[in-house]
């Protein structure tokens, strides 16, 4: 009764638009997603990922939903086999003496019975089989949802950790800048006391110093919020969770993209959408089967007696049937509406599947493009930061030698701090782009 299942075909390109030179790879159905975050070479990140895997409430909820779907599939599959029941009955009865053909006496007797029953629906039209297919497909979709939740959690932990280390680097830069600005402020104050510098120069130096100190507080606030975010992701209470500040160089690793033809087999969200589409296709068969009669077969047997040994051949009883058929003749169009509803649900899921596939390719292309452009940006931003620092050093030397006023120093120091801060931001953006690309690819193809 279910239509032949034919998922929408989305043609995969030979190569990604934003990265040429990749060849066709072997498809990797149900490929495991390896520990891609280990490519960043950070033991703290590895520990956070392990803690999130073990204690994340989000992941626990996804696992519980998967267990629910498996249980539903087992419930539906139970209809494929007969239902067998056993029972026993003991009663004592007194009959009326004036009953039909009675002799005026009122006998009293005991009745003992034990037996079993079997009920089975003959699935001639595939209603039960299609229900089982749909339930099993839903369970497989839930399993893919679990994999998607795990991948999203891993990426969220890695992204938050990258931002945390970026804030540590920003804080270190600001502390070093404050020390330099403080020395400049002290020098300007000394020169002002000696009548060499003006009060304007002192106030300019103090403004630059205070602005840098204010930015330290802002970074500290952002770091605290990011640390609390990591606590929630790893299933810890924020009050008892902390990560020691650390300034270290985190290099974004090369992300092996593989071939576009493998993407749809690696993405768990694509797998979930496809399985739900299959389930809805099977439910069309369930709805169409309602136009045909349902057939059920009954069977019973056991022993019954009012005296003597119960389990003896003369006391055995059995019955075959009833073989019952039931068909609804008029329901006001309810069954036709149910078929239309099932078809519409399938069409909706087919559209969602195609949207998921297109989104997967878009996210990979976005990630590849971001890594390429951010790599170029890093080179230029590093040159800008180095040039700005040299300008700041020269401006301060010129001011100390009396060749310029302090406005030149303030401008150069501000530009240097902004350029170095932008360089750190670009490095963290590239880290985050690598993480996003790993997520978009469904993990690393080389970890299979």
C-alpha positions in Angstrom: 0.0 0.0 0.0 2.9 2.4 0.6 4.2 4.1 -2.6 7.6 3.1 -3.9 10.1 5.1 -1.9 12.2 7.5 -4.0 13.9 10.2 -2.1 14.5 13.5 -3.9 17.7 13.5 -5.8 20.1 16.4 -5.0 23.1 16.2 -7.4 26.4 16.6 -5.5 29.0 18.7 -7.3 32.3 17.2 -8.3 34.2 19.7 -6.1 33.3 22.5 -3.7 33.1 25.9 -5.3 35.4 27.5 -2.7 38.1 24.9 -2.9 39.2 23.1 -6.1 41.4 20.0 -6.5 39.5 17.4 -4.5 38.7 14.0 -6.0 35.8 11.7 -5.5 36.0 9.8 -2.3 34.5 6.5 -1.2 31.0 6.9 0.4 31.0 6.5 4.2 27.6 5.4 5.4 27.2 5.4 9.1 30.9 6.5 9.5 31.9 7.3 13.1 32.7 10.9 13.9 36.2 10.9 15.3 37.6 13.2 18.0 38.2 16.0 15.5 38.9 18.6 18.3 42.1 16.8 19.1 43.6 18.4 16.0 43.8 21.6 17.9 46.3 20.0 20.3 44.9 21.5 23.5 44.6 19.1 26.5 42.2 21.4 28.3 39.9 21.3 25.3 40.1 17.5 25.2 39.2 17.3 28.8 36.2 19.7 28.3 34.9 17.6 25.4 35.1 14.4 27.5 33.3 16.1 30.4 30.6 17.3 28.1 30.1 13.9 26.6 29.7 12.4 30.1 27.5 15.0 31.8 25.8 17.3 29.3 22.0 17.4 30.0 21.3 18.3 26.4 23.0 15.1 25.2 21.2 13.1 27.9 17.9 14.4 26.7 18.7 13.5 23.1 19.6 10.0 24.3 16.3 9.7 26.2 14.4 10.7 23.1 16.2 8.0 21.1 15.3 5.4 23.7 11.7 6.5 23.5 11.7 6.1 19.7 13.2 2.6 20.0 10.5 1.7 22.5 7.8 2.9 20.2 9.3 0.8 17.4 9.2 -2.3 19.6 5.6 -1.6 20.4 4.7 -1.4 16.8 6.7 -4.5 15.9 4.8 -6.5 18.5 1.7 -6.5 16.3 3.5 -8.6 13.7 3.2 -11.7 16.0 0.1 -13.2 17.6 -1.0 -12.2 21.1 -1.0 -15.2 23.4 -2.7 -15.2 26.8 -3.3 -17.7 29.5 -5.9 -17.8 32.2 -7.5 -19.9 34.9 -10.9 -19.8 36.4 -12.4 -21.5 39.5 -16.1 -21.0 40.4 -18.8 -22.7 42.5 -22.4 -22.4 41.1 -25.9 -23.4 42.2 -28.4 -24.0 39.4 -32.1 -23.3 39.7 -34.3 -26.3 40.3 -37.0 -24.8 38.0 -34.7 -24.3 35.1 -35.7 -25.5 31.6 -35.7 -29.3 31.7 -34.9 -29.2 35.4 -36.1 -31.9 37.7 -37.0 -29.7 40.6 -33.6 -30.1 42.3 -31.0 -27.3 42.7 -27.6 -28.9 42.1 -24.4 -27.2 43.3 -21.1 -27.8 41.6 -17.6 -26.5 41.2 -16.2 -25.5 37.8 -12.5 -25.6 37.0 -11.0 -24.2 33.8 -7.5 -23.4 32.5 -6.5 -22.5 29.0 -4.8 -20.2 26.5 -6.0 -17.9 23.8 -4.3 -16.6 20.6 -5.4 -13.5 18.7 -3.7 -12.5 15.4 -4.5 -9.9 12.8 -3.9 -11.1 9.3 -1.9 -8.3 7.8 -3.1 -8.8 4.2 -2.9 -5.1 3.3 0.4 -4.2 5.0 -1.1 -1.9 7.6 1.0 -3.4 10.4 4.2 -3.8 8.3 4.1 -0.2 7.2 3.5 1.0 10.7 6.5 -1.0 11.8 8.6 0.5 9.0 7.6 4.0 9.9 8.3 3.4 13.6 11.8 1.9 12.9 12.6 4.8 10.5 11.6 7.2 13.3 13.9 5.4 15.6 16.7 5.7 13.1 16.0 9.4 12.7 16.1 9.8 16.4 19.5 8.1 16.4 20.7 10.6 13.8 19.3 13.4 16.0 21.4 12.0 18.8 24.5 12.1 16.6 23.6 15.7 15.5 23.2 16.7 19.1 26.5 15.2 20.0 28.2 17.0 17.1 26.6 20.3 18.0 27.7 20.0 21.6 31.2 19.2 20.6 31.3 22.2 18.3 29.7 24.5 20.9 32.3 23.5 23.5 35.2 24.0 21.1 33.8 27.4 20.0 33.3 28.6 23.5 36.8 27.5 24.5 38.3 29.3 21.5 36.5 32.4 22.5 37.7 32.0 26.1 41.4 31.7 25.0 40.9 34.7 22.7 39.7 36.7 25.7 42.7 35.6 27.7 45.0 36.8 24.9 43.0 40.1 24.7 43.4 40.5 28.5 47.2 39.8 28.3 47.5 42.4 25.5 45.6 45.0 27.5 47.6 44.4 30.7 50.9 44.8 28.7 49.5 47.9 27.1 48.4 49.4 30.4 51.9 48.9 31.7 53.3 50.7 28.7 50.7 53.4 28.9 51.4 53.8 32.7 55.1 54.3 32.0 54.2 56.9 29.4 51.9 58.6 31.8 54.5 58.7 34.5 57.0 60.2 32.1 54.6 62.8 30.9 53.7 63.7 34.5 57.4 64.1 35.3 58.0 66.3 32.3 55.0 68.4 33.2 56.4 68.9 36.7 59.6 70.0 35.1 57.8 72.4 32.9 58.6 70.6 29.7 55.1 69.0 29.0 51.7 70.7 29.1 48.8 69.7 31.2 47.0 68.7 28.0 49.7 66.0 27.4 49.2 64.7 30.9 45.5 64.4 30.4 45.9 62.7 27.0 48.2 60.1 28.6 45.8 59.6 31.5 42.9 59.2 29.0 44.7 56.5 27.0 45.7 54.7 30.2 42.1 54.8 31.7 40.5 53.6 28.4 42.8 50.6 28.4 42.0 49.8 32.0 38.3 50.0 31.2 38.7 47.6 28.3 40.3 45.1 30.8 37.1 45.1 32.9 35.0 44.6 29.8 37.1 41.6 28.7 36.9 40.2 32.2 33.1 40.4 32.1 33.0 38.6 28.7 35.4 35.9 30.0 33.3 35.2 33.0 30.2 34.8 30.8 32.0 32.5 28.5 33.3 30.4 31.4 29.8 30.1 32.7 28.7 29.0 29.2 31.3 26.2 29.2 30.1 25.1 32.6 26.5 24.7 31.3 27.8 22.8 28.2 29.8 20.4 30.4 27.0 19.8 32.9 28.7 21.6 35.7 27.4 24.3 38.1 28.8 27.6 37.2 29.7 28.4 40.8 32.0 25.4 41.0 33.5 25.7 37.6 36.6 27.5 36.5 39.3 27.4 33.9 42.7 29.0 34.7 43.6 31.9 32.3 46.3 30.9 29.9 47.9 32.7 27.0 48.9 30.2 24.4 49.0 30.1 20.6 46.1 28.1 19.3 46.6 27.3 15.6 43.7 26.5 13.4 44.3 23.1 11.8 43.8 22.2 8.2 40.3 20.8 7.8 40.1 17.8 5.4 36.9 18.5 3.5 36.7 15.3 1.5 34.5 15.2 -1.6 31.1 16.7 -1.9 29.7 13.3 -2.6 30.5 12.1 0.9 28.8 15.1 2.7 25.3 13.8 2.6 26.4 10.5 4.1 28.3 12.1 7.0 25.8 14.8 8.1 23.5 13.3 10.8 20.8 16.0 10.2 20.6 14.9 6.6 20.2 11.3 7.7 17.5 12.2 10.1 15.5 14.2 7.5 15.8 11.3 5.0 14.6 8.7 7.6 11.6 10.9 8.5 10.7 11.2 4.9 10.8 7.4 4.6 8.6 7.1 7.7 6.0 9.4 6.2 6.0 7.5 3.0 5.2 4.3 4.9 2.4 6.0 6.7 0.7 6.6 3.4 0.4 2.8 3.1 -1.1 2.7 6.6 -3.7 5.2 5.6 -4.6 3.4 2.4 -4.9 0.1 4.1 -7.9 1.5 6.0 -10.0 1.1 2.8 -9.7 -2.7 3.1 -11.2 -5.0 5.7 -9.2 -6.0 8.7 -9.1 -9.7 9.4 -8.5 -11.2 12.8 -8.1 -14.9 13.8 -8.8 -16.3 17.2 -7.7 -19.6 18.7 -8.4 -21.0 22.2 -7.8 -24.2 24.1 -7.4 -25.7 27.5 -9.1 -27.9 30.1 -12.4 -27.6 31.9 -14.2 -29.9 34.4 -16.6 -29.9 37.3 -15.0 -32.9 39.0 -12.1 -35.2 38.8 -8.6 -34.4 37.4 -8.5 -31.3 35.4 -5.5 -32.0 33.1 -6.9 -35.1 31.4 -7.8 -35.7 27.8 -11.6 -35.9 28.3 -11.6 -32.5 29.9 -9.7 -30.8 27.0 -11.5 -28.1 25.0 -10.5 -26.1 22.0 -11.9 -23.6 19.6 -10.8 -22.2 16.3 -12.1 -18.8 15.5 -13.7 -16.6 15.1 -12.2 -15.5 11.8 -13.6 -12.0 11.8 -13.6 -9.3 9.1 -14.5 -5.7 9.6 -14.9 -3.0 7.0 -16.1 0.6 7.4 -18.5 1.4 4.7 -19.1 5.1 5.4 -17.1 7.5 7.4 -17.9 10.9 5.9 -14.6 11.0 3.9 -12.4 10.5 7.0 -10.2 7.8 5.4 -9.7 9.8 2.2 -8.7 12.8 4.2 -6.2 10.7 6.2 -4.6 9.6 2.9 -4.4 13.2 1.7 -2.9 14.2 5.1 -0.3 11.4 4.9 0.7 12.5 1.4 0.9 16.1 2.4 3.1 15.2 5.4 5.4 13.2 3.1 5.7 16.2 0.7 6.5 18.5 3.6 9.2 16.2 4.8 10.6 15.8 1.3 10.9 19.6 1.0 12.6 19.8 4.4 15.0 17.1 3.4 16.0 19.0 0.3 16.3 22.2 2.4 18.6 20.3 4.8 20.8 19.1 2.0 21.1 22.6 0.4 21.8 24.0 3.8 24.6 21.4 4.4 26.4 22.4 1.1 25.9 26.1 1.9 27.5 25.7 5.4 30.5 23.9 4.0 31.0 26.4 1.2 30.7 29.2 3.9 33.3 27.5 6.0 35.8 27.0 3.2 35.4 30.5 2.1 35.8 31.9 5.6 39.0 29.9 6.2 40.5 31.1 2.9 39.6 34.8 3.3 40.5 34.8 7.0 44.0 33.4 6.2 44.6 36.3 3.9 43.2 38.7 6.4 45.6 37.4 9.1 48.6 38.1 6.9 47.5 41.7 6.3 46.4 42.2 9.8 49.8 40.9 11.2 51.6 43.4 8.9 49.3 46.2 10.1 49.9 45.3 13.8 53.7 45.3 13.3 53.7 48.6 11.5 51.4 50.2 14.1 53.7 49.0 16.9 56.8 50.5 15.1 54.9 53.8 14.6 54.0 53.8 18.3 57.6 53.2 19.4 58.9 56.0 17.0 56.2 58.4 18.1 57.1 57.9 21.8 60.8 58.3 21.0 60.1 61.5 19.1 58.1 62.8 22.0 60.7 61.9 24.6 63.3 63.8 22.4 61.0 66.8 22.2 60.4 66.4 18.4 56.6 66.1 18.7 53.7 66.7 21.1 51.9 63.9 22.9 48.9 63.9 20.5 51.1 62.0 18.0 51.9 59.5 20.8 48.3 59.0 21.8 47.2 58.4 18.2 50.0 56.0 17.5 49.4 54.0 20.8 45.7 53.8 20.1 46.2 52.6 16.6 48.8 50.0 17.8 46.4 48.7 20.4 43.5 48.5 18.0 45.6 46.8 15.3 47.0 44.2 17.8 43.5 43.6 19.2 42.2 43.1 15.6 44.9 40.6 14.9 43.9 38.6 17.9 40.2 38.7 16.8 41.2 37.5 13.4 43.1 34.6 14.8 40.1 33.6 17.0 37.7 34.0 14.0 39.8 31.6 12.0 39.8 29.1 14.9 36.0 29.4 15.1 35.7 29.1 11.3 37.7 25.8 11.5 35.3 24.5 14.2 32.3 25.5 12.2 33.6 23.7 9.1 34.2 20.5 11.1 30.6 20.7 12.3 29.4 21.4 8.7 31.2 18.4 7.5 29.7 16.1 10.1 33.2 15.6 11.6 36.5 15.0 10.0 36.5 12.6 7.0 40.1 11.5 8.0 38.9 10.4 11.4 36.9 7.4 9.9 
